[in-house]
Amino acid sequence: MFTDLQPLRLLTTVLLSLLPILASAGTWQHEHGTITLDEPPKRVITLNWAATETLLLLGVTPVGVADRDGYSVWVKEPELPDGVYDIGTRVAPSLEAIAELKPDLIVTSSEMAPAAKLLERIAPTYVISVYRESSQPFDKAREMLLTLGEMLDREERAQAILADIEQTLDTQRQRLEEAGLTDRPVTLVNFLDDRHVRIYAPNGLYQRALDGLGLTNAWSRDGNFWGFSVVGLEAIAPYEDSRVVVISPTLPGLSDNLANSPFWTYLPPVKREQIYQIDATWPFGGVFPIKRLATQLTDSLLEGGADNVR
């Protein structure tokens, strides 16, 4: 009788030993088809900064990234550790450099469509575009975070990241409400020169932060699929009730040029000293810029404005 049970016990032991592998295996849909992974990847390459940011949020350091040095200048948070290989530009990464790193997952977007088949020959490739026509950037960034969380066996961390962002929005909104600072709309801009700005539209990533803070975007027209439009300063003149939030960096000499501009000094937000300035926040990232922008914007509004940029 006991002898008859031995094969069953052996089979049970084998199945139990396979459970971690079976649990981690999975297939996911993406923009170019499906991707199947037998186990969580350990060597991941990211070909855009939104993917790089997402991986770092999940506590995974990529072995290689596109435009590595630029990430540290423009994105900054979460910080990219030393020792990560630069595999070329985001628009033209080096396939040879990618192959030499022997990745077991490549994360890219539809901009790399011409090279998709070549990338798939190197390693399983997950394609997701946070920024594309008719998409909502925050929703796509959230999808990328959750999907990579599943692939990397870090689902709980992905959920915790999203919960932390929502908590940050709630906390910062309460600060603004208590100070009575949610009643006037805001305009978010980057200065391109002393007469033109990049203005952030309702279809962009930043809109999620404004919504979460209970703030109205004075600029109500959709921009390009990146979520912005390039306009002259005269385009913001009609929004007399708006507060203007300038996102750094600004060009050398801009402050002096604007101070000597009759048009700039005429604008109602300038006269009311409601020009605010915040540090650089990458507008084309994943979910994390929402937290960074929400905190910086709230702090700046509470500190008070000025009549010019810095």
C-alpha positions as CSV (number, residue, x, y, z in Angstrom):
1,M,0.0,0.0,0.0
2,F,2.8,2.4,1.0
3,T,4.7,1.5,-2.2
4,D,1.6,2.6,-4.3
5,L,1.7,6.0,-2.7
6,Q,5.3,6.7,-3.6
7,P,4.7,7.7,-7.2
8,L,1.9,10.0,-6.1
9,R,4.1,11.6,-3.5
10,L,6.9,12.0,-6.1
11,L,4.5,13.7,-8.5
12,T,3.2,16.0,-5.8
13,T,6.8,17.0,-4.9
14,V,7.6,17.8,-8.6
15,L,4.5,19.8,-9.1
16,L,5.1,21.8,-5.9
17,S,8.7,22.6,-7.0
18,L,7.3,23.9,-10.3
19,L,4.8,26.2,-8.8
20,P,7.1,29.3,-8.6
21,I,8.0,28.9,-12.2
22,L,4.4,28.4,-13.3
23,A,3.3,31.3,-11.2
24,S,5.8,33.7,-12.8
25,A,5.2,32.6,-16.4
26,G,2.7,34.6,-18.4
27,T,1.7,36.1,-21.7
28,W,0.8,39.7,-22.3
29,Q,-0.7,41.6,-25.2
30,H,1.1,44.7,-26.5
31,E,1.0,47.0,-29.5
32,H,2.8,44.6,-31.8
33,G,1.3,41.3,-30.7
34,T,2.1,39.2,-27.6
35,I,5.0,38.5,-25.3
36,T,5.5,35.4,-23.3
37,L,8.0,35.1,-20.4
38,D,8.8,31.9,-18.5
39,E,10.2,33.8,-15.5
40,P,10.7,37.4,-14.3
41,P,13.4,39.1,-16.5
42,K,16.6,40.0,-14.8
43,R,18.4,42.0,-17.6
44,V,16.1,44.7,-19.0
45,I,16.8,47.4,-21.5
46,T,14.6,50.5,-21.9
47,L,14.5,52.5,-25.1
48,N,12.6,55.6,-23.8
49,W,12.7,57.6,-20.6
50,A,9.1,56.7,-19.5
51,A,10.0,53.1,-19.5
52,T,13.3,53.8,-17.7
53,E,11.5,55.7,-15.0
54,T,8.9,53.0,-14.6
55,L,11.5,50.3,-14.2
56,L,13.3,52.3,-11.5
57,L,10.1,53.0,-9.7
58,L,9.6,49.2,-9.5
59,G,13.1,48.8,-7.9
60,V,14.7,47.3,-11.0
61,T,17.8,48.9,-12.5
62,P,18.0,48.4,-16.3
63,V,21.2,47.1,-17.7
64,G,21.0,49.6,-20.5
65,V,19.0,52.7,-21.4
66,A,18.7,55.0,-24.4
67,D,20.0,58.6,-23.9
68,R,21.4,57.7,-20.4
69,D,23.0,61.1,-19.7
70,G,19.9,63.0,-20.9
71,Y,17.8,61.2,-18.4
72,S,19.8,62.5,-15.5
73,V,19.4,66.1,-16.8
74,W,15.8,66.2,-17.7
75,V,14.0,63.5,-15.8
76,K,16.2,63.3,-12.6
77,E,13.7,61.4,-10.5
78,P,13.7,58.5,-9.8
79,E,17.5,58.7,-10.0
80,L,19.4,56.5,-12.4
81,P,22.2,54.6,-10.6
82,D,25.8,54.6,-11.9
83,G,26.9,51.7,-14.1
84,V,24.0,51.6,-16.5
85,Y,25.1,51.3,-20.1
86,D,24.1,53.9,-22.7
87,I,22.9,52.0,-25.8
88,G,22.5,55.1,-28.0
89,T,19.8,57.6,-28.7
90,R,16.1,57.1,-28.2
91,V,15.4,57.4,-31.9
92,A,18.4,55.3,-33.1
93,P,19.7,52.9,-30.4
94,S,22.6,50.6,-31.3
95,L,21.3,47.1,-31.9
96,E,24.8,45.8,-31.5
97,A,25.1,47.4,-28.0
98,I,21.7,46.0,-27.1
99,A,22.7,42.5,-28.2
100,E,26.0,42.6,-26.3
101,L,24.2,43.2,-23.0
102,K,22.2,40.0,-23.5
103,P,18.9,41.3,-22.3
104,D,15.9,39.0,-21.4
105,L,13.4,41.9,-21.9
106,I,13.4,45.0,-24.1
107,V,10.8,47.8,-23.4
108,T,10.1,50.2,-26.2
109,S,7.4,52.2,-28.0
110,S,5.8,52.4,-31.4
111,E,8.4,55.0,-32.5
112,M,10.8,52.0,-32.8
113,A,8.3,50.1,-35.1
114,P,10.8,49.8,-38.0
115,A,13.3,48.0,-35.7
116,A,10.7,45.9,-33.8
117,K,11.5,42.6,-35.6
118,L,15.2,43.1,-35.1
119,L,14.7,43.8,-31.4
120,E,12.6,40.7,-31.1
121,R,15.4,38.6,-32.5
122,I,17.6,39.8,-29.6
123,A,15.1,39.4,-26.7
124,P,11.4,39.4,-25.9
125,T,10.2,42.9,-26.7
126,Y,7.3,44.7,-25.0
127,V,5.9,47.6,-27.0
128,I,3.7,50.3,-25.3
129,S,3.4,53.9,-26.3
130,V,2.4,56.3,-23.6
131,Y,2.2,59.1,-26.1
132,R,0.3,58.6,-29.3
133,E,-2.8,59.9,-31.0
134,S,-6.1,59.6,-29.1
135,S,-4.5,58.1,-26.0
136,Q,-4.5,59.5,-22.4
137,P,-0.9,59.5,-21.3
138,F,-1.5,58.9,-17.6
139,D,-3.7,55.9,-18.4
140,K,-1.1,54.4,-20.7
141,A,1.7,55.1,-18.2
142,R,-0.4,53.4,-15.5
143,E,-0.9,50.4,-17.8
144,M,2.8,50.2,-18.4
145,L,3.6,50.3,-14.7
146,L,1.1,47.6,-13.8
147,T,2.1,45.3,-16.7
148,L,5.8,45.6,-16.0
149,G,4.9,45.0,-12.3
150,E,3.4,41.7,-13.4
151,M,6.3,40.7,-15.7
152,L,8.8,41.5,-13.0
153,D,6.8,39.9,-10.2
154,R,6.4,43.3,-8.5
155,E,2.7,43.7,-8.6
156,E,2.3,44.8,-5.0
157,R,5.0,47.5,-5.5
158,A,3.2,48.8,-8.6
159,Q,0.0,49.1,-6.7
160,A,1.8,50.9,-3.8
161,I,3.3,53.4,-6.3
162,L,-0.1,54.3,-7.6
163,A,-1.6,54.5,-4.1
164,D,1.2,56.9,-3.1
165,I,0.6,59.1,-6.1
166,E,-3.1,59.4,-5.2
167,Q,-2.3,60.1,-1.6
168,T,0.1,62.8,-2.7
169,L,-2.6,64.4,-4.8
170,D,-5.1,64.3,-2.0
171,T,-2.6,65.8,0.5
172,Q,-1.5,68.6,-1.8
173,R,-5.1,69.4,-2.8
174,Q,-6.1,69.8,0.8
175,R,-3.2,72.2,1.3
176,L,-4.4,74.3,-1.6
177,E,-8.0,74.2,-0.5
178,E,-7.2,75.3,3.1
179,A,-5.2,78.2,1.7
180,G,-8.1,79.1,-0.7
181,L,-5.9,78.7,-3.8
182,T,-8.0,76.5,-6.0
183,D,-10.4,79.1,-7.3
184,R,-8.2,80.7,-10.0
185,P,-7.1,78.7,-13.1
186,V,-3.5,78.1,-14.0
187,T,-1.5,78.1,-17.2
188,L,1.5,75.7,-17.4
189,V,4.2,76.9,-19.8
190,N,7.9,76.4,-20.8
191,F,9.5,79.5,-22.4
192,L,11.1,78.8,-25.8
193,D,12.2,82.4,-26.2
194,D,10.9,85.8,-24.9
195,R,7.9,85.6,-27.3
196,H,6.9,82.0,-27.5
197,V,5.9,79.3,-25.0
198,R,5.1,75.6,-25.0
199,I,1.7,75.5,-23.3
200,Y,0.4,72.3,-21.7
201,A,-3.0,71.1,-22.8
202,P,-5.8,69.1,-21.3
203,N,-4.8,66.0,-23.3
204,G,-1.3,65.9,-21.8
205,L,0.2,64.1,-18.8
206,Y,0.2,67.3,-16.6
207,Q,-3.6,67.4,-16.7
208,R,-3.8,64.5,-14.3
209,A,-1.9,66.5,-11.7
210,L,-4.2,69.6,-12.2
211,D,-7.3,67.4,-11.9
212,G,-6.0,65.8,-8.7
213,L,-5.2,69.1,-7.2
214,G,-8.6,70.6,-8.0
215,L,-7.1,73.1,-10.3
216,T,-8.5,74.3,-13.7
217,N,-6.3,74.4,-16.7
218,A,-6.9,77.9,-18.2
219,W,-5.8,76.5,-21.6
220,S,-8.8,74.4,-22.7
221,R,-7.7,73.4,-26.2
222,D,-6.1,70.0,-26.9
223,G,-2.5,70.0,-28.1
224,N,-0.5,67.5,-30.1
225,F,-0.4,63.9,-28.9
226,W,2.5,64.9,-26.6
227,G,0.0,67.2,-24.9
228,F,1.2,70.7,-25.7
229,S,1.0,73.5,-28.2
230,V,3.5,76.1,-29.2
231,V,2.0,79.6,-29.1
232,G,3.0,83.2,-28.9
233,L,2.6,85.1,-25.6
234,E,-0.4,86.9,-27.1
235,A,-2.3,83.6,-27.0
236,I,-2.4,83.7,-23.2
237,A,-3.3,87.4,-22.9
238,P,-7.1,86.7,-23.0
239,Y,-6.8,84.5,-19.9
240,E,-6.8,87.4,-17.5
241,D,-7.8,85.5,-14.4
242,S,-5.1,82.8,-14.9
243,R,-2.0,82.3,-12.8
244,V,1.1,81.6,-15.0
245,V,3.3,78.7,-13.9
246,V,6.7,78.6,-15.6
247,I,8.5,75.3,-15.7
248,S,12.3,75.6,-15.7
249,P,14.8,75.7,-17.2
250,T,14.6,79.2,-18.8
251,L,17.0,80.7,-21.3
252,P,19.8,83.0,-20.1
253,G,18.7,86.6,-20.3
254,L,14.9,85.8,-20.4
255,S,14.1,87.7,-17.2
256,D,15.7,90.9,-18.5
257,N,14.1,90.6,-21.9
258,L,10.6,90.2,-20.4
259,A,11.2,93.0,-17.9
260,N,11.8,95.3,-20.9
261,S,8.8,94.0,-22.8
262,P,5.8,96.3,-22.8
263,F,3.5,93.4,-23.7
264,W,4.7,91.1,-20.9
265,T,4.5,93.8,-18.2
266,Y,1.0,94.6,-19.4
267,L,-0.3,91.1,-18.8
268,P,-2.7,90.9,-15.8
269,P,-0.9,87.9,-14.1
270,V,2.3,89.9,-14.2
271,K,0.6,93.0,-12.7
272,R,-0.9,90.8,-9.9
273,E,2.5,89.2,-9.3
274,Q,1.1,85.8,-10.1
275,I,4.0,84.4,-12.1
276,Y,5.2,81.2,-10.4
277,Q,8.2,79.0,-11.3
278,I,9.0,75.4,-10.6
279,D,11.9,73.1,-11.2
280,A,12.1,71.0,-14.4
281,T,9.5,68.2,-14.5
282,W,9.6,65.8,-17.5
283,P,6.3,66.2,-19.2
284,F,6.7,63.0,-21.3
285,G,7.4,60.5,-18.6
286,G,5.4,57.8,-16.8
287,V,3.4,58.2,-13.7
288,F,6.0,59.7,-11.4
289,P,6.0,63.3,-12.9
290,I,2.4,63.6,-11.6
291,K,3.7,63.3,-8.0
292,R,6.7,65.6,-8.6
293,L,4.6,68.3,-10.4
294,A,1.8,68.2,-7.8
295,T,4.2,68.8,-4.9
296,Q,6.2,71.5,-6.6
297,L,3.2,73.3,-7.9
298,T,1.5,73.3,-4.5
299,D,4.6,74.6,-2.8
300,S,5.1,77.3,-5.4
301,L,1.5,78.6,-5.2
302,L,1.7,78.6,-1.4
303,E,5.0,80.5,-1.4
304,G,3.5,83.2,-3.6
305,G,4.2,84.6,-7.0
306,A,6.3,87.3,-8.6
307,D,6.1,89.7,-11.6
308,N,8.7,87.9,-13.7
309,V,10.6,84.7,-14.3
310,R,13.8,83.9,-12.6
